[in-house]
């Protein structure tokens, strides 16, 4: 495998480039193709939203871009550097310096104050204590929470917690912010406030990639990439009802592919595997649904070929 470089990529035109990227998970005898040969270019300073129904591969794509996982096939470049086959330690190094994450469930540590939560990523990057505190205070003031620095997450509203998460994502001055359903646990008014902060960061030069199922929120972005069944499809107008589509197949895929609240894609995969295994033991339905769907598709394909 290749090795990582520590050089930060300033002044790069296409900061993210995916070329024919596939990601396949094997669940017993079933293969789930989360991504099916997607290609994507993101310019430095762009605000791009990724939309699609549950199980379409949105979060998987973000995990690939965020150095949380590697593709089964294809190439991913982060400002010219091929990160497709890096060791986990090298990916972690790039991730810590280049990528900031904003999750749907905030992922704050409840025993730490807002200030301490924002300081935490800087500990792993070797910042001195005084520098960590000063920068964390500045970031909390940036998201208009300078008067809440000593509050713990359970003392704050959902919108305030997500703003702390945004401040934490900025702790190491990343070039890219990845936001996976950042307003999913917020009401529409609070979600709009959070999106306005992301828009402000974008106006200051940050590259932002946001996963959302909400076409209204997607309009905050400069452009939208639509995924369905693991592939990029042409831009089309879709309703929120379609984006929230929860067929049995999509629900099962969502359990396997949903990774936004987990620390790594690897952990998320095994978490989903255990959950699906429990569901199969109790009901014996999930895999039957997938197998029937695969068999049905094969029969339709065979009938079509005979014609």
GILIN-V841725 format. One record per pair of residues at least 12 apart in sequence whose ideal C-beta (glycine too) atoms are under 6 Angstrom apart, sorted by the first residue. I is the first residue (numbers start at 1). GAP is how many residues later the second one is. Records with the same first field share a line. If there is no record, write none. Layout:
I = GAP ; GAP
This chain:
1 = 84 ; 86
2 = 83 ; 84
3 = 87
4 = 82 ; 86 ; 89 ; 90
9 = 70
12 = 32 ; 67
14 = 27 ; 29
15 = 27 ; 29 ; 64 ; 192
16 = 26 ; 49
17 = 24 ; 60
18 = 20 ; 21 ; 22 ; 58
19 = 20 ; 55 ; 56
20 = 17 ; 19 ; 54
21 = 14 ; 17 ; 50 ; 53
22 = 13 ; 15 ; 50 ; 51 ; 52
23 = 12 ; 37 ; 48 ; 49
24 = 48
25 = 231
30 = 260
32 = 224
33 = 197
34 = 23 ; 26 ; 196 ; 223
35 = 22 ; 25 ; 195
36 = 194 ; 195
38 = 194
44 = 163
45 = 160 ; 162
46 = 161 ; 176
47 = 155 ; 161 ; 174 ; 175
48 = 161 ; 173 ; 175
49 = 161 ; 163 ; 169 ; 172 ; 175
50 = 161 ; 175
51 = 167 ; 173 ; 175
52 = 174 ; 175 ; 176
53 = 190 ; 192
54 = 196 ; 200
55 = 195 ; 198 ; 199 ; 202
56 = 171 ; 172
57 = 170 ; 173
58 = 153 ; 169
59 = 121 ; 199 ; 200 ; 201
60 = 197
62 = 116 ; 118 ; 149
63 = 196 ; 202
64 = 12
66 = 33 ; 112
67 = 24 ; 27 ; 28
68 = 196 ; 197
69 = 196
71 = 13
97 = 75
98 = 76 ; 77
99 = 75 ; 77
100 = 69 ; 70 ; 74 ; 77
101 = 68 ; 77
102 = 63 ; 64 ; 67 ; 77 ; 80
103 = 77 ; 157 ; 158
104 = 77 ; 80 ; 81 ; 156
105 = 156
106 = 55 ; 56 ; 59
108 = 45 ; 53
110 = 43 ; 44
113 = 37 ; 39
114 = 34 ; 35 ; 37 ; 50
115 = 21 ; 34
117 = 47 ; 51
118 = 18 ; 21 ; 49 ; 50 ; 53
119 = 13 ; 17
121 = 50 ; 51
122 = 49
125 = 47
139 = 28 ; 31
140 = 27
143 = 20 ; 23 ; 24 ; 54
145 = 18
158 = 27 ; 28
159 = 27 ; 31 ; 34
162 = 32
166 = 31
176 = 31
177 = 29 ; 31
178 = 31
179 = 31
180 = 31 ; 80
181 = 30
182 = 12
195 = 22 ; 25
199 = 21
213 = 30 ; 31
248 = 41
249 = 44
252 = 34
255 = 17 ; 20 ; 21
256 = 16
